[in-house]
């Protein structure tokens, strides 16, 4: 079989731990035998990020601006324990946060639906896409430990010399303090990405925020979304037969209760727009309710037309430690495979390469049909409604997909 050619490089960002192991197997078994793979490679493994003082992460993001499409392996965001384990120079920030800030994009995450893996919420018939604002909030915070009595202020010094100052809290003893921010430009980009993606996928979009308590911060999201919708998208939405829905939260309820109640009673098939941290939490909830975090697609879309595809889960640390001991693992690689197919399909779309797009479709088909035939990893075997399934280890599962892919091709 002649290998599929690629005209333009794909930015490839390698990662950490068990997902790094799977990354290589996926390339060796599911991609390189069929595609003359053209990538610009960046090693975002924690050791190399430490060696380059995290410059490699910035370089990878800038390359994504140059070529337009990237695919990323899961990476470690170090905490204190990781600093000691990897002997790091400092506690580097989330590489995802760095990339998202540079690309100014919105993360869209949706569950991968397959027969035999049923949602916990029985009325969910269609995927629910989480649109996660990919800038600011806790991921770009500044925080400190307060070791004694005193006053904490929120201070802004304008370029014109004007100063605004508000008391945050009077401390009678030790405590913690955190500062967060966001930008009108970024919120506007988030809104336009959400509305445009909704039109492209013919899905309604829902937004929920706590503007009754956070009247300025959350209120700004509400105001900007409403203004952009009314001025730029309302007529297009009406023509497409989809809606924009905003849910405010009452002062006596939790941040999400009105919007969550609506989501839980719906059948799916819509986009749920969330602020950065909220989207992180809600995407985990939605993916788990649909079956598994390893069964969720994730793509960062910027208003400038940059796309970065990745798995929505972490590096599977526990399985990696078992792998290092020579023990067998049964790690689900579906989300990582779909990160590659998403990136290859978009690369093909932008380059007019139908052969590459068709291959991405067939690889996804082979992956799903492998599971539906009863061959799957342990996490899926524990929740499937299929009977007499075969549990495969990490590599066996990928090899089973290759066998089905060869049959399809």
C-alpha positions as CSV (number, residue, x, y, z in Angstrom):
1,X,0.0,0.0,0.0
2,X,1.4,3.4,-1.0
3,X,1.7,5.7,2.0
4,X,-0.5,8.9,2.2
5,X,1.5,12.1,1.6
6,X,1.2,15.2,3.7
7,X,1.9,18.7,2.2
8,X,2.2,20.7,5.4
9,X,3.8,19.7,8.7
10,X,1.7,18.9,11.7
11,X,3.1,20.2,15.0
12,X,3.7,17.2,17.3
13,X,4.0,17.7,21.0
14,X,5.2,14.6,22.9
15,X,4.4,14.2,26.6
16,X,4.9,12.2,29.7
17,X,4.6,8.9,31.4
18,X,2.1,6.2,30.2
19,X,0.7,8.5,27.5
20,X,4.2,8.9,26.1
21,X,4.5,5.1,25.9
22,X,1.1,4.9,24.1
23,X,2.1,7.8,21.8
24,X,5.0,5.8,20.3
25,X,2.9,2.6,19.9
26,X,0.1,4.5,18.2
27,X,2.6,6.1,15.8
28,X,4.4,2.9,15.1
29,X,1.3,0.7,14.6
30,X,-1.5,3.0,13.4
31,X,0.1,5.9,11.6
32,X,3.6,5.3,10.2
33,X,2.6,2.2,8.2
34,X,0.0,4.2,6.3
35,X,1.1,7.8,6.3
36,X,4.4,9.5,5.3
37,X,4.0,11.4,8.5
38,X,5.2,15.0,8.3
39,X,5.5,16.6,11.7
40,X,7.6,19.3,13.4
41,X,8.4,17.6,16.7
42,X,8.6,19.2,20.2
43,X,9.4,17.2,23.3
44,X,7.1,18.5,26.1
45,X,8.2,15.7,28.5
46,X,8.9,17.2,31.9
47,X,12.7,16.5,31.8
48,X,13.1,18.5,28.5
49,X,10.8,21.3,29.7
50,X,13.1,21.6,32.8
51,X,16.2,21.5,30.6
52,X,14.9,24.4,28.4
53,X,13.4,26.3,31.3
54,X,10.0,25.6,29.6
55,X,11.0,27.5,26.4
56,X,10.1,24.4,24.4
57,X,6.4,24.8,25.4
58,X,6.5,28.4,24.1
59,X,8.2,27.3,20.9
60,X,5.6,24.6,20.3
61,X,2.8,27.1,20.7
62,X,4.5,29.5,18.3
63,X,5.0,26.6,15.8
64,X,1.2,26.0,16.0
65,X,0.6,29.6,15.0
66,X,2.9,29.0,12.0
67,X,1.4,25.7,10.7
68,X,-2.1,26.0,12.1
69,X,-2.6,22.5,13.4
70,X,-1.0,20.6,16.4
71,X,-1.5,17.4,18.2
72,X,-0.4,17.1,21.8
73,X,0.3,14.2,24.2
74,X,-0.7,14.5,27.9
75,X,1.8,16.2,30.0
76,X,2.7,16.6,33.7
77,X,1.8,19.8,35.5
78,X,4.3,19.6,38.4
79,X,3.4,20.0,42.1
80,X,5.8,19.8,45.1
81,X,6.1,16.0,44.9
82,X,6.9,16.1,41.2
83,X,9.5,18.8,41.8
84,X,11.4,16.4,44.1
85,X,10.8,13.3,41.8
86,X,12.2,15.0,38.7
87,X,14.7,17.4,40.5
88,X,13.1,20.4,38.8
89,X,14.6,23.9,38.8
90,X,11.2,25.3,39.7
91,X,7.5,24.4,39.7
92,X,6.6,25.1,36.1
93,X,3.1,26.1,35.2
94,X,0.7,24.0,33.2
95,X,2.0,23.6,29.6
96,X,-1.7,23.5,28.5
97,X,-2.2,26.9,30.3
98,X,0.9,28.3,28.6
99,X,-0.2,27.1,25.1
100,X,-3.8,28.3,25.6
101,X,-2.6,31.7,26.6
102,X,-0.4,32.1,23.6
103,X,-3.0,30.8,21.1
104,X,-6.0,32.6,22.8
105,X,-8.3,29.7,22.2
106,X,-11.3,27.9,23.4
107,X,-11.2,24.2,24.4
108,X,-14.1,22.1,23.1
109,X,-14.4,18.7,24.7
110,X,-17.0,16.0,23.7
111,X,-17.5,12.4,24.7
112,X,-16.7,9.6,22.2
113,X,-20.0,7.6,22.0
114,X,-19.7,3.9,21.3
115,X,-22.2,1.1,21.4
116,X,-22.0,-0.9,24.7
117,X,-20.9,2.1,26.8
118,X,-24.1,3.7,28.1
119,X,-24.3,7.1,29.8
120,X,-25.0,7.1,33.5
121,X,-27.7,9.8,32.8
122,X,-30.2,7.7,30.9
123,X,-31.9,10.5,29.1
124,X,-28.5,11.6,27.5
125,X,-28.8,10.4,24.0
126,X,-26.4,12.7,22.2
127,X,-22.9,14.0,23.2
128,X,-22.6,17.1,25.3
129,X,-19.8,19.4,24.2
130,X,-18.0,21.4,26.9
131,X,-16.6,24.7,25.6
132,X,-13.9,25.7,28.1
133,X,-12.5,29.2,28.1
134,X,-8.8,28.6,27.8
135,X,-7.4,31.8,29.5
136,X,-7.1,33.2,33.0
137,X,-8.9,32.3,36.2
138,X,-6.9,30.0,38.6
139,X,-4.6,28.8,35.7
140,X,-3.0,32.2,35.5
141,X,-3.3,33.1,39.2
142,X,-1.0,34.8,41.6
143,X,-1.2,33.5,45.2
144,X,0.6,33.7,48.5
145,X,0.6,32.4,52.0
146,X,-0.3,34.9,54.7
147,X,1.6,34.1,57.9
148,X,0.2,36.7,60.3
149,X,-2.3,39.5,60.9
150,X,-2.7,42.3,58.4
151,X,-4.7,43.7,55.5
152,X,-4.9,42.4,51.9
153,X,-5.9,44.8,49.1
154,X,-6.7,44.5,45.5
155,X,-4.8,47.3,43.8
156,X,-4.7,48.5,40.2
157,X,-2.3,51.2,39.1
158,X,-3.3,52.7,35.7
159,X,-0.8,53.8,33.0
160,X,-2.2,57.3,33.6
161,X,-1.2,57.2,37.3
162,X,-4.8,56.5,38.5
163,X,-5.0,54.0,41.3
164,X,-7.9,51.8,42.4
165,X,-7.8,50.1,45.7
166,X,-10.2,47.7,47.5
167,X,-9.8,45.9,50.8
168,X,-10.0,42.1,50.2
169,X,-9.8,41.0,53.8
170,X,-8.4,41.8,57.2
171,X,-6.4,38.9,58.5
172,X,-6.3,38.2,62.2
173,X,-4.1,35.3,61.7
174,X,-2.5,33.0,59.0
175,X,-4.3,32.2,55.8
176,X,-4.0,32.2,52.0
177,X,-4.6,34.8,49.3
178,X,-5.2,34.4,45.6
179,X,-5.5,36.9,42.7
180,X,-7.1,36.1,39.3
181,X,-7.8,38.1,36.2
182,X,-9.4,38.0,32.8
183,X,-9.4,40.2,29.7
184,X,-12.2,41.6,27.6
185,X,-10.4,40.6,24.4
186,X,-10.1,37.0,25.6
187,X,-13.7,36.7,26.8
188,X,-14.8,38.2,23.4
189,X,-12.6,35.6,21.6
190,X,-14.2,32.9,23.7
191,X,-17.7,34.1,22.9
192,X,-17.0,34.3,19.1
193,X,-15.4,30.8,19.1
194,X,-18.4,29.4,20.9
195,X,-20.9,31.0,18.6
196,X,-19.0,30.1,15.5
197,X,-18.5,26.5,16.6
198,X,-22.2,26.2,17.4
199,X,-23.1,27.3,13.9
200,X,-20.5,24.9,12.4
201,X,-21.9,22.0,14.3
202,X,-25.5,23.1,14.3
203,X,-25.8,22.9,18.1
204,X,-27.3,25.3,20.6
205,X,-25.0,26.9,23.2
206,X,-25.7,27.4,26.9
207,X,-23.8,29.6,29.3
208,X,-24.0,29.7,33.1
209,X,-22.3,32.0,35.5
210,X,-22.6,33.4,39.1
211,X,-23.2,37.0,38.1
212,X,-25.6,37.5,41.1
213,X,-22.5,37.1,43.4
214,X,-19.6,37.9,41.2
215,X,-21.3,41.0,39.7
216,X,-18.2,42.3,37.9
217,X,-16.1,39.2,37.1
218,X,-18.8,36.7,36.1
219,X,-21.0,39.6,35.1
220,X,-18.5,40.6,32.4
221,X,-18.8,37.2,30.8
222,X,-22.6,37.6,30.7
223,X,-22.4,41.1,29.2
224,X,-19.9,40.3,26.5
225,X,-21.6,37.1,25.4
226,X,-25.0,38.9,25.2
227,X,-23.6,41.9,23.2
228,X,-21.7,39.7,20.7
229,X,-24.7,37.4,20.3
230,X,-27.1,40.3,19.6
231,X,-24.8,42.2,17.3
232,X,-23.1,39.4,15.3
233,X,-24.9,36.0,15.7
234,X,-28.6,36.3,16.6
235,X,-29.9,36.3,13.0
236,X,-27.5,33.5,12.0
237,X,-28.7,31.4,15.0
238,X,-32.3,32.0,14.2
239,X,-31.8,31.0,10.6
240,X,-29.9,27.8,11.7
241,X,-32.7,26.9,14.2
242,X,-30.4,26.9,17.2
243,X,-30.5,29.0,20.4
244,X,-28.2,30.8,22.8
245,X,-29.3,30.3,26.4
246,X,-27.9,32.0,29.5
247,X,-28.7,30.8,33.0
248,X,-28.1,33.1,36.0
249,X,-27.6,31.6,39.4
250,X,-29.6,32.7,42.4
251,X,-27.9,33.8,45.5
252,X,-29.2,30.9,47.5
253,X,-27.9,28.3,45.0
254,X,-24.6,26.8,44.0
255,X,-22.8,28.4,41.0
256,X,-24.1,25.8,38.6
257,X,-27.4,24.5,40.0
258,X,-29.8,26.2,37.5
259,X,-27.6,25.3,34.4
260,X,-26.8,21.8,35.8
261,X,-30.5,21.1,36.4
262,X,-31.2,22.0,32.7
263,X,-28.2,19.8,31.6
264,X,-29.3,16.8,33.6
265,X,-32.8,16.9,32.2
266,X,-31.7,17.4,28.6
267,X,-30.9,14.7,26.0
268,X,-27.6,16.2,24.9
269,X,-26.6,17.6,21.6
270,X,-25.6,21.1,22.7
271,X,-22.5,23.1,23.7
272,X,-22.1,24.1,27.4
273,X,-19.9,27.2,27.6
274,X,-17.9,27.4,30.8
275,X,-15.2,29.6,32.4
276,X,-11.7,28.0,32.6
277,X,-11.9,26.2,35.9
278,X,-15.6,25.4,35.6
279,X,-14.9,23.8,32.2
280,X,-12.1,21.7,33.6
281,X,-14.4,20.3,36.3
282,X,-17.5,19.9,34.1
283,X,-15.7,18.2,31.3
284,X,-14.5,15.6,33.8
285,X,-18.0,15.1,35.1
286,X,-19.5,14.8,31.6
287,X,-16.8,12.4,30.4
288,X,-17.2,10.2,33.4
289,X,-21.0,10.2,33.1
290,X,-20.7,9.1,29.5
291,X,-18.3,6.3,30.4
292,X,-14.6,7.3,30.8
293,X,-12.3,10.3,30.7
294,X,-10.3,8.2,28.2
295,X,-13.3,8.4,25.8
296,X,-13.4,12.2,25.3
297,X,-12.1,14.4,22.4
298,X,-10.5,17.7,23.1
299,X,-9.6,20.5,20.7
300,X,-8.3,24.0,21.3
301,X,-9.8,26.4,18.6
302,X,-8.5,30.0,18.3
303,X,-10.3,32.9,16.5
304,X,-7.2,33.1,14.3
305,X,-7.8,29.6,13.0
306,X,-5.3,27.6,15.0
307,X,-6.2,24.1,16.2
308,X,-4.6,22.0,18.9
309,X,-5.9,18.4,19.5
310,X,-5.1,16.4,22.6
311,X,-6.6,13.8,24.9
312,X,-8.7,15.2,27.7
313,X,-7.0,13.1,30.4
314,X,-3.7,13.1,32.2
315,X,-0.6,11.0,31.9
316,X,-1.9,7.9,33.7
317,X,0.8,8.0,36.4
318,X,-0.3,4.8,38.2
319,X,-0.1,2.7,35.0
320,X,3.3,4.2,34.2
321,X,4.8,3.1,37.5
322,X,3.5,-0.4,36.9
323,X,5.0,-0.3,33.3
324,X,8.4,0.7,34.8
325,X,8.2,-2.4,37.0
326,X,7.6,-4.6,34.0
327,X,4.0,-5.2,35.0
328,X,1.2,-5.5,32.4
329,X,-1.1,-2.5,31.9
330,X,-4.5,-2.1,30.2
331,X,-4.5,1.6,29.4
332,X,-7.2,3.1,27.2
333,X,-5.6,4.9,24.3
334,X,-8.9,5.9,22.5
335,X,-8.7,9.7,23.4
336,X,-5.1,9.8,22.3
337,X,-5.9,8.1,19.0
338,X,-8.7,10.5,18.4
339,X,-6.4,13.4,19.1
340,X,-4.3,12.2,16.2
341,X,-7.3,11.6,13.9
342,X,-8.7,15.0,14.7
343,X,-5.4,16.7,13.9
344,X,-4.9,14.7,10.7
345,X,-8.4,15.4,9.5
346,X,-8.1,19.1,10.1
347,X,-4.6,19.1,8.4
348,X,-6.2,17.3,5.4
349,X,-9.2,19.8,5.4
350,X,-6.9,22.8,5.3
351,X,-4.6,21.3,2.7
352,X,-7.4,19.9,0.5
353,X,-6.0,16.4,1.2
354,X,-9.1,14.1,1.0
355,X,-7.0,11.0,1.3
356,X,-5.7,12.1,4.7
357,X,-9.2,13.0,5.9
358,X,-10.6,9.6,4.8
359,X,-7.8,7.8,6.7
360,X,-8.7,9.7,9.9
361,X,-12.3,8.7,9.5
362,X,-11.4,5.0,8.9
363,X,-9.0,4.9,11.9
364,X,-11.8,6.2,14.1
365,X,-14.2,3.7,12.6
366,X,-11.7,0.9,13.3
367,X,-11.3,2.0,16.9
368,X,-15.0,2.1,17.7
369,X,-15.7,-1.2,15.8
370,X,-12.9,-2.9,17.8
371,X,-14.7,-1.9,21.0
372,X,-18.1,-2.8,19.7
373,X,-16.8,-6.3,18.7
374,X,-16.0,-6.9,22.4
375,X,-12.3,-6.2,22.4
376,X,-11.4,-3.4,24.9
377,X,-9.2,-2.2,27.8
378,X,-10.1,-3.0,31.4
379,X,-11.7,0.4,32.2
380,X,-14.3,-0.2,29.5
381,X,-14.8,-3.8,30.3
382,X,-15.9,-2.8,33.8
383,X,-18.7,-0.6,32.5
384,X,-19.8,-2.1,29.2
385,X,-23.2,-3.6,28.6
386,X,-21.7,-6.0,26.1
387,X,-21.3,-9.6,27.1
388,X,-18.3,-12.0,26.9
389,X,-15.8,-9.2,26.2
390,X,-12.1,-9.7,25.8
391,X,-9.9,-7.5,28.0
392,X,-6.7,-6.6,26.2
393,X,-3.5,-5.0,27.5
394,X,-2.3,-1.6,26.3
395,X,-0.5,-2.8,23.2
396,X,-2.9,-5.6,22.4
397,X,-5.7,-3.1,22.1
398,X,-3.8,-0.9,19.6
399,X,-2.8,-4.0,17.6
400,X,-6.5,-5.1,17.5
401,X,-7.4,-1.7,16.1
402,X,-4.7,-2.1,13.5
403,X,-6.1,-5.5,12.5
404,X,-9.5,-4.0,12.0
405,X,-8.1,-0.9,10.2
406,X,-6.3,-3.2,7.7
407,X,-9.7,-4.9,7.0
408,X,-11.4,-1.6,6.4
409,X,-8.6,-0.3,4.2
